[in-house]
Amino acid sequence: MYQTKVGTALSDTATLFSGVLQGGDIGPLMFLVYINELIHLLEQHNVKVKMFADDVKIYLEIINEVDIMHLQLALTSLAEWANEWQLAISIEKCCVLNIVNKYLLVTCTWAIVRYLLFH
């Protein structure tokens, strides 16, 4: 059961079925548990992972088709992980940055679930 207090007023009680209470004592610890698991999951796909707070940057040098597959599998794993933990991915904040070598141009399209990510 959960109840919110603002000043001296108390809300009605509510039952929580998932998630962590915002502002609760256990929140920061649970966030670290979530994030550490995600880092290890993504690194299994040979991608580099950088994080700041709840922002995640995934990148990989694309040399061949195998690298394309690794990056897409990492994005798919990210989506599956978020779904498992009932967390939403802000697709509208996701983007792709291509830094290309004019001698080795690999073109591909990336997606999270069914949403295409644009350059």
N, CA, C and O atoms as a DFTB+ gen file, in Angstrom:
476 C
 N C O
     1  1       0.847      -1.176       0.000
     2  2       0.000       0.000       0.000
     3  2       0.892       1.239       0.000
     4  3       1.961       1.258       0.610
     5  1       0.432       2.253      -0.688
     6  2       1.195       3.478      -0.803
     7  2       0.284       4.672      -0.568
     8  3      -0.887       4.667      -0.947
     9  1       0.838       5.681       0.056
    10  2       0.095       6.903       0.334
    11  2       1.058       8.083       0.202
    12  3       2.209       8.003       0.631
    13  1       0.586       9.169      -0.390
    14  2       1.411      10.353      -0.587
    15  2       1.012      11.429       0.400
    16  3      -0.170      11.628       0.679
    17  1       2.022      12.128       0.931
    18  2       1.771      13.211       1.871
    19  2       2.310      14.510       1.284
    20  3       3.477      14.592       0.901
    21  1       1.452      15.523       1.218
    22  2       1.849      16.863       0.799
    23  2       1.437      17.797       1.930
    24  3       0.252      17.991       2.203
    25  1       2.454      18.372       2.583
    26  2       2.152      19.177       3.766
    27  2       1.569      18.276       4.838
    28  3       2.219      17.330       5.284
    29  1       0.337      18.571       5.255
    30  2      -0.333      17.738       6.251
    31  2      -1.406      16.860       5.624
    32  3      -2.012      16.045       6.319
    33  1      -1.655      17.009       4.315
    34  2      -2.704      16.236       3.633
    35  2      -2.167      14.902       3.145
    36  3      -1.063      14.818       2.606
    37  1      -2.972      13.853       3.343
    38  2      -2.630      12.508       2.884
    39  2      -3.579      12.090       1.773
    40  3      -4.782      12.343       1.836
    41  1      -3.020      11.445       0.758
    42  2      -3.860      10.918      -0.325
    43  2      -4.538       9.639       0.125
    44  3      -4.232       9.101       1.190
    45  1      -5.463       9.155      -0.694
    46  2      -6.032       7.831      -0.456
    47  2      -4.923       6.805      -0.642
    48  3      -3.951       7.065      -1.350
    49  1      -5.059       5.655      -0.019
    50  2      -4.051       4.608      -0.199
    51  2      -4.268       3.922      -1.546
    52  3      -5.388       3.827      -2.047
    53  1      -3.165       3.452      -2.110
    54  2      -3.202       2.753      -3.391
    55  2      -2.258       1.562      -3.309
    56  3      -1.255       1.593      -2.597
    57  1      -2.594       0.524      -4.042
    58  2      -1.745      -0.652      -4.116
    59  2      -0.854      -0.533      -5.341
    60  3      -1.339      -0.256      -6.438
    61  1       0.442      -0.738      -5.161
    62  2       1.391      -0.697      -6.271
    63  2       1.707      -2.118      -6.707
    64  3       2.010      -2.981      -5.883
    65  1       1.631      -2.351      -8.017
    66  2       1.900      -3.680      -8.546
    67  2       3.284      -3.782      -9.187
    68  3       3.823      -4.879      -9.331
    69  1       3.850      -2.654      -9.566
    70  2       5.194      -2.666     -10.145
    71  2       5.798      -1.279     -10.006
    72  3       5.114      -0.309      -9.678
    73  1       7.093      -1.213     -10.263
    74  2       7.763       0.074     -10.228
    75  2       8.340       0.385      -8.864
    76  3       8.237      -0.399      -7.921
    77  1       8.946       1.545      -8.791
    78  2       9.569       2.028      -7.565
    79  2       8.985       3.398      -7.275
    80  3       8.810       4.208      -8.185
    81  1       8.690       3.653      -6.044
    82  2       8.118       4.931      -5.666
    83  2       9.096       6.060      -5.936
    84  3      10.261       5.992      -5.544
    85  1       8.622       7.087      -6.602
    86  2       9.475       8.241      -6.853
    87  2       9.720       8.958      -5.531
    88  3       8.788       9.240      -4.778
    89  1      10.982       9.246      -5.265
    90  2      11.326       9.912      -4.017
    91  2      11.517       8.965      -2.851
    92  3      11.860       9.398      -1.751
    93  1      11.299       7.673      -3.078
    94  2      11.469       6.694      -2.011
    95  2      12.935       6.412      -1.734
    96  3      13.801       6.723      -2.552
    97  1      13.208       5.823      -0.582
    98  2      14.593       5.533      -0.190
    99  2      15.247       4.482      -1.076
   100  3      16.458       4.522      -1.289
   101  1      14.466       3.549      -1.591
   102  2      15.025       2.449      -2.365
   103  2      15.205       2.806      -3.845
   104  3      15.844       2.056      -4.583
   105  1      14.655       3.928      -4.281
   106  2      14.699       4.332      -5.690
   107  2      16.089       4.339      -6.308
   108  3      16.289       3.700      -7.341
   109  1      17.069       5.044      -5.712
   110  2      18.411       5.074      -6.304
   111  2      19.056       3.697      -6.403
   112  3      19.734       3.405      -7.388
   113  1      18.858       2.854      -5.407
   114  2      19.421       1.503      -5.445
   115  2      18.779       0.680      -6.566
   116  3      19.476      -0.011      -7.309
   117  1      17.463       0.756      -6.682
   118  2      16.771       0.013      -7.737
   119  2      17.192       0.502      -9.115
   120  3      17.326      -0.301     -10.038
   121  1      17.402       1.806      -9.269
   122  2      17.861       2.349     -10.546
   123  2      19.203       1.728     -10.930
   124  3      19.400       1.345     -12.083
   125  1      20.126       1.625      -9.975
   126  2      21.429       1.022     -10.251
   127  2      21.296      -0.448     -10.639
   128  3      22.017      -0.923     -11.516
   129  1      20.391      -1.162     -10.001
   130  2      20.162      -2.566     -10.349
   131  2      19.670      -2.667     -11.787
   132  3      20.183      -3.476     -12.560
   133  1      18.687      -1.861     -12.152
   134  2      18.179      -1.847     -13.536
   135  2      19.307      -1.572     -14.524
   136  3      19.515      -2.326     -15.474
   137  1      20.024      -0.493     -14.289
   138  2      21.013      -0.005     -15.240
   139  2      22.191      -0.960     -15.383
   140  3      22.655      -1.187     -16.501
   141  1      22.685      -1.521     -14.295
   142  2      23.801      -2.456     -14.389
   143  2      23.445      -3.666     -15.227
   144  3      24.260      -4.146     -16.015
   145  1      22.238      -4.156     -15.062
   146  2      21.793      -5.295     -15.876
   147  2      21.760      -4.913     -17.351
   148  3      22.173      -5.700     -18.202
   149  1      21.277      -3.720     -17.659
   150  2      21.170      -3.271     -19.048
   151  2      22.555      -3.168     -19.686
   152  3      22.740      -3.595     -20.826
   153  1      23.512      -2.618     -18.980
   154  2      24.866      -2.489     -19.526
   155  2      25.420      -3.859     -19.906
   156  3      25.944      -4.032     -21.006
   157  1      25.310      -4.821     -19.013
   158  2      25.833      -6.163     -19.289
   159  2      25.089      -6.818     -20.455
   160  3      25.700      -7.499     -21.279
   161  1      23.801      -6.617     -20.522
   162  2      22.995      -7.180     -21.608
   163  2      23.438      -6.628     -22.961
   164  3      23.625      -7.389     -23.910
   165  1      23.604      -5.326     -23.054
   166  2      23.981      -4.704     -24.317
   167  2      25.405      -5.064     -24.734
   168  3      25.670      -5.278     -25.917
   169  1      26.305      -5.132     -23.785
   170  2      27.700      -5.457     -24.111
   171  2      27.862      -6.871     -24.657
   172  3      28.877      -7.167     -25.288
   173  1      26.894      -7.744     -24.432
   174  2      26.930      -9.094     -25.002
   175  2      26.835      -9.054     -26.526
   176  3      27.172     -10.031     -27.194
   177  1      26.379      -7.931     -27.076
   178  2      26.236      -7.792     -28.530
   179  2      27.420      -7.040     -29.146
   180  3      27.336      -6.557     -30.275
   181  1      28.507      -6.945     -28.405
   182  2      29.749      -6.310     -28.880
   183  2      29.601      -4.829     -29.193
   184  3      30.372      -4.284     -29.983
   185  1      28.626      -4.173     -28.587
   186  2      28.470      -2.733     -28.782
   187  2      29.100      -2.005     -27.602
   188  3      29.289      -2.586     -26.533
   189  1      29.416      -0.754     -27.798
   190  2      29.906       0.105     -26.722
   191  2      28.691       0.789     -26.099
   192  3      27.760       1.177     -26.805
   193  1      28.705       0.936     -24.785
   194  2      27.587       1.543     -24.067
   195  2      28.119       2.666     -23.195
   196  3      29.057       2.476     -22.421
   197  1      27.520       3.821     -23.324
   198  2      27.826       4.969     -22.460
   199  2      26.513       5.425     -21.839
   200  3      25.475       5.463     -22.500
   201  1      26.577       5.771     -20.557
   202  2      25.361       6.170     -19.853
   203  2      25.604       7.411     -19.018
   204  3      26.693       7.628     -18.486
   205  1      24.567       8.214     -18.919
   206  2      24.541       9.341     -18.001
   207  2      23.121       9.414     -17.458
   208  3      22.169       9.637     -18.205
   209  1      22.993       9.224     -16.158
   210  2      21.667       9.161     -15.516
   211  2      20.843       8.092     -16.236
   212  3      21.241       6.928     -16.267
   213  1      19.700       8.470     -16.817
   214  2      18.863       7.468     -17.485
   215  2      18.971       7.538     -19.008
   216  3      18.122       6.996     -19.715
   217  1      20.007       8.201     -19.513
   218  2      20.245       8.251     -20.961
   219  2      21.272       7.191     -21.333
   220  3      22.265       6.988     -20.634
   221  1      21.008       6.519     -22.452
   222  2      21.888       5.448     -22.911
   223  2      22.349       5.764     -24.330
   224  3      21.547       6.115     -25.195
   225  1      23.635       5.635     -24.550
   226  2      24.207       5.789     -25.887
   227  2      24.817       4.448     -26.259
   228  3      25.649       3.913     -25.526
   229  1      24.401       3.901     -27.406
   230  2      24.914       2.629     -27.895
   231  2      25.604       2.916     -29.222
   232  3      25.031       3.564     -30.098
   233  1      26.823       2.438     -29.370
   234  2      27.492       2.684     -30.643
   235  2      28.427       1.544     -30.997
   236  3      28.827       0.738     -30.157
   237  1      28.760       1.513     -32.291
   238  2      29.598       0.447     -32.815
   239  2      30.171       0.884     -34.151
   240  3      29.475       1.492     -34.963
   241  1      31.423       0.578     -34.373
   242  2      31.994       0.820     -35.693
   243  2      31.464      -0.260     -36.633
   244  3      31.638      -1.455     -36.393
   245  1      30.821       0.179     -37.694
   246  2      30.222      -0.748     -38.652
   247  2      31.213      -0.985     -39.788
   248  3      31.527      -0.078     -40.558
   249  1      31.695      -2.213     -39.874
   250  2      32.634      -2.599     -40.921
   251  2      31.968      -3.529     -41.923
   252  3      32.263      -3.491     -43.118
   253  1      31.062      -4.369     -41.418
   254  2      30.455      -5.379     -42.286
   255  2      29.037      -5.715     -41.816
   256  3      28.520      -5.103     -40.881
   257  1      28.433      -6.673     -42.463
   258  2      27.060      -7.086     -42.153
   259  2      26.925      -7.630     -40.729
   260  3      25.878      -7.464     -40.103
   261  1      27.951      -8.265     -40.221
   262  2      27.909      -8.811     -38.859
   263  2      27.758      -7.675     -37.848
   264  3      27.008      -7.798     -36.880
   265  1      28.466      -6.577     -38.072
   266  2      28.358      -5.426     -37.182
   267  2      26.946      -4.832     -37.216
   268  3      26.408      -4.424     -36.187
   269  1      26.364      -4.792     -38.404
   270  2      24.978      -4.317     -38.535
   271  2      24.053      -5.182     -37.701
   272  3      23.185      -4.674     -36.991
   273  1      24.243      -6.489     -37.789
   274  2      23.421      -7.424     -37.025
   275  2      23.608      -7.218     -35.515
   276  3      22.636      -7.220     -34.759
   277  1      24.860      -7.041     -35.085
   278  2      25.129      -6.847     -33.657
   279  2      24.401      -5.606     -33.114
   280  3      23.791      -5.649     -32.046
   281  1      24.477      -4.519     -33.861
   282  2      23.838      -3.284     -33.383
   283  2      22.324      -3.430     -33.343
   284  3      21.689      -2.984     -32.388
   285  1      21.737      -4.046     -34.361
   286  2      20.285      -4.228     -34.346
   287  2      19.863      -5.174     -33.229
   288  3      18.837      -4.951     -32.587
   289  1      20.637      -6.219     -32.990
   290  2      20.327      -7.129     -31.879
   291  2      20.409      -6.411     -30.537
   292  3      19.619      -6.690     -29.636
   293  1      21.355      -5.491     -30.399
   294  2      21.455      -4.703     -29.166
   295  2      20.210      -3.838     -28.986
   296  3      19.682      -3.738     -27.879
   297  1      19.740      -3.215     -30.062
   298  2      18.523      -2.398     -29.976
   299  2      17.310      -3.252     -29.628
   300  3      16.453      -2.841     -28.846
   301  1      17.245      -4.438     -30.212
   302  2      16.144      -5.353     -29.906
   303  2      16.202      -5.800     -28.448
   304  3      15.174      -5.880     -27.777
   305  1      17.410      -6.091     -27.962
   306  2      17.567      -6.481     -26.554
   307  2      17.176      -5.352     -25.620
   308  3      16.573      -5.589     -24.573
   309  1      17.516      -4.120     -25.992
   310  2      17.116      -2.959     -25.201
   311  2      15.596      -2.896     -25.087
   312  3      15.062      -2.694     -23.996
   313  1      14.905      -3.067     -26.201
   314  2      13.439      -3.014     -26.202
   315  2      12.844      -4.148     -25.368
   316  3      11.889      -3.934     -24.622
   317  1      13.396      -5.335     -25.489
   318  2      12.896      -6.475     -24.709
   319  2      13.140      -6.271     -23.220
   320  3      12.278      -6.595     -22.403
   321  1      14.298      -5.740     -22.859
   322  2      14.623      -5.462     -21.457
   323  2      13.649      -4.441     -20.884
   324  3      13.127      -4.623     -19.784
   325  1      13.406      -3.368     -21.630
   326  2      12.488      -2.322     -21.163
   327  2      11.078      -2.889     -21.002
   328  3      10.388      -2.571     -20.034
   329  1      10.656      -3.713     -21.930
   330  2       9.330      -4.324     -21.840
   331  2       9.231      -5.238     -20.618
   332  3       8.233      -5.219     -19.897
   333  1      10.268      -6.029     -20.397
   334  2      10.281      -6.947     -19.245
   335  2      10.151      -6.193     -17.925
   336  3       9.467      -6.649     -17.008
   337  1      10.807      -5.040     -17.832
   338  2      10.784      -4.253     -16.604
   339  2       9.666      -3.206     -16.605
   340  3       9.589      -2.373     -15.702
   341  1       8.806      -3.253     -17.620
   342  2       7.675      -2.323     -17.744
   343  2       8.153      -0.868     -17.746
   344  3       7.575      -0.002     -17.089
   345  1       9.227      -0.630     -18.505
   346  2       9.775       0.713     -18.662
   347  2       9.547       1.173     -20.098
   348  3       9.668       0.384     -21.035
   349  1       9.224       2.423     -20.263
   350  2       8.985       2.965     -21.599
   351  2      10.277       3.543     -22.173
   352  3      11.060       4.178     -21.466
   353  1      10.482       3.311     -23.464
   354  2      11.588       3.944     -24.181
   355  2      11.007       5.156     -24.888
   356  3      10.000       5.042     -25.587
   357  1      11.622       6.302     -24.718
   358  2      11.154       7.520     -25.390
   359  2      11.670       7.508     -26.832
   360  3      12.702       8.099     -27.149
   361  1      10.926       6.825     -27.684
   362  2      11.336       6.656     -29.081
   363  2      11.572       8.011     -29.746
   364  3      12.483       8.156     -30.561
   365  1      10.753       8.998     -29.398
   366  2      10.898      10.312     -30.036
   367  2      12.227      10.981     -29.679
   368  3      12.634      11.930     -30.349
   369  1      12.901      10.508     -28.646
   370  2      14.211      11.055     -28.267
   371  2      15.362      10.240     -28.843
   372  3      16.526      10.614     -28.694
   373  1      15.044       9.134     -29.495
   374  2      16.081       8.270     -30.062
   375  2      16.473       8.758     -31.451
   376  3      15.629       9.222     -32.217
   377  1      17.747       8.651     -31.765
   378  2      18.213       9.055     -33.091
   379  2      19.460       8.261     -33.460
   380  3      20.039       7.546     -32.641
   381  1      19.844       8.410     -34.701
   382  2      21.025       7.743     -35.232
   383  2      22.003       8.810     -35.698
   384  3      21.610       9.776     -36.352
   385  1      23.259       8.639     -35.367
   386  2      24.307       9.517     -35.863
   387  2      25.276       8.648     -36.652
   388  3      25.923       7.762     -36.094
   389  1      25.371       8.904     -37.937
   390  2      26.324       8.190     -38.790
   391  2      27.560       9.047     -38.990
   392  3      27.473      10.203     -39.403
   393  1      28.696       8.469     -38.695
   394  2      29.969       9.108     -39.001
   395  2      30.622       8.175     -40.016
   396  3      31.005       7.053     -39.687
   397  1      30.744       8.649     -41.246
   398  2      31.117       7.730     -42.318
   399  2      32.512       8.009     -42.862
   400  3      33.036       9.121     -42.796
   401  1      33.067       6.961     -43.390
   402  2      34.314       7.003     -44.128
   403  2      33.920       7.004     -45.598
   404  3      33.201       6.106     -46.037
   405  1      34.363       7.966     -46.355
   406  2      33.920       8.070     -47.747
   407  2      34.350       6.870     -48.585
   408  3      33.822       6.657     -49.677
   409  1      35.297       6.088     -48.088
   410  2      35.755       4.913     -48.831
   411  2      35.008       3.644     -48.428
   412  3      35.065       2.642     -49.141
   413  1      34.325       3.677     -47.319
   414  2      33.585       2.507     -46.857
   415  2      32.210       2.973     -46.405
   416  3      32.019       3.315     -45.238
   417  1      31.275       2.989     -47.304
   418  2      29.936       3.483     -47.008
   419  2      28.989       2.303     -46.839
   420  3      28.715       1.575     -47.794
   421  1      28.497       2.120     -45.637
   422  2      27.537       1.065     -45.338
   423  2      26.227       1.748     -44.987
   424  3      26.183       2.574     -44.074
   425  1      25.169       1.416     -45.695
   426  2      23.875       2.018     -45.403
   427  2      22.972       0.965     -44.769
   428  3      22.958      -0.195     -45.180
   429  1      22.236       1.387     -43.779
   430  2      21.319       0.478     -43.090
   431  2      20.271       1.298     -42.347
   432  3      20.422       2.503     -42.143
   433  1      19.227       0.622     -41.958
   434  2      18.142       1.240     -41.211
   435  2      18.046       0.542     -39.867
   436  3      18.108      -0.685     -39.792
   437  1      17.896       1.324     -38.803
   438  2      17.813       0.779     -37.453
   439  2      16.389       0.934     -36.942
   440  3      15.684       1.870     -37.320
   441  1      15.967       0.010     -36.081
   442  2      14.618       0.078     -35.520
   443  2      14.630      -0.396     -34.073
   444  3      15.416      -1.260     -33.685
   445  1      13.741       0.191     -33.295
   446  2      13.448      -0.296     -31.945
   447  2      11.999      -0.730     -31.995
   448  3      11.099       0.076     -32.232
   449  1      11.787      -2.010     -31.770
   450  2      10.499      -2.672     -31.966
   451  2      10.109      -2.424     -33.420
   452  3      10.796      -2.923     -34.312
   453  1       9.058      -1.691     -33.699
   454  2       8.655      -1.446     -35.090
   455  2       8.876       0.011     -35.498
   456  3       8.423       0.430     -36.563
   457  1       9.560       0.774     -34.670
   458  2       9.797       2.183     -34.935
   459  2      11.171       2.386     -35.576
   460  3      12.196       2.031     -34.995
   461  1      11.178       2.952     -36.761
   462  2      12.435       3.228     -37.441
   463  2      13.103       4.433     -36.793
   464  3      12.443       5.409     -36.436
   465  1      14.416       4.350     -36.648
   466  2      15.184       5.467     -36.105
   467  2      15.773       6.230     -37.280
   468  3      16.320       5.633     -38.207
   469  1      15.658       7.542     -37.238
   470  2      16.079       8.348     -38.367
   471  2      17.408       9.034     -38.089
   472  3      17.757       9.319     -36.944
   473  1      18.131       9.287     -39.159
   474  2      19.453       9.921     -39.102
   475  2      19.263      11.410     -38.968
   476  3      20.242      12.154     -38.902
